[in-house]
Amino acid sequence: MIFHVEHGDRIPPTLVSNKGVQLTEGAVVPVSQDSLELTDPDTAVDNLTYTVTQQPHYGRLLLRGQPLSRPVFTQADVNSLDLTYQHQGGKAKIDKFAFVASDGTNKGFLLYGQLREDPVIFTIQ
């Protein structure tokens, strides 16, 4: 008798931290794992993605110092401090971007134990 075991991704990712960031006018601040974290026990951090559905209004998101060429970054980018927010100057106002999270397999992500498919807001003060 031969058994064949397949690894399946059965658990959607969980958004465990979405605290936002604070910075001064004209500054650049990293988006760290403390302020934004997605976990998934059966998916590598390189495959945990955030898709930006609404860009910030008063600044921009940078990946490794360059504007996002496509509106996607990974938890690995956040963990390595490669994602930053740059305020564009002018009068300081509260900014934000909206995103959906994914593990590339399951539909939606968990937030406070509830499955969500709609975007959530990351606040920049």
Stockholm file with secondary structure:
# STOCKHOLM 1.0

chainA/1-125         MIFHVEHGDRIPPTLVSNKGVQLTEGAVVPVSQDSLELTDPDTAVDNLTYTVTQQPHYGRLLLRGQPLSRPVFTQADVNSLDLTYQHQGGKAKIDKFAFVASDGTNKGFLLYGQLREDPVIFTIQ
#=GR chainA/1-125 SS CCCCCCCCCCSCCEEEEECCBCCCTTCEEECCTTTEEEECTTSCGGGCEEEEEECCSSEEEEETTEECSSSEEEHHHHHTTCEEEEECSSSCCCEEEEEEEECSSSSSEEETTEEECSCEEEEEC
#=GC SS_cons         CCCCCCCCCCSCCEEEEECCBCCCTTCEEECCTTTEEEECTTSCGGGCEEEEEECCSSEEEEETTEECSSSEEEHHHHHTTCEEEEECSSSCCCEEEEEEEECSSSSSEEETTEEECSCEEEEEC
//
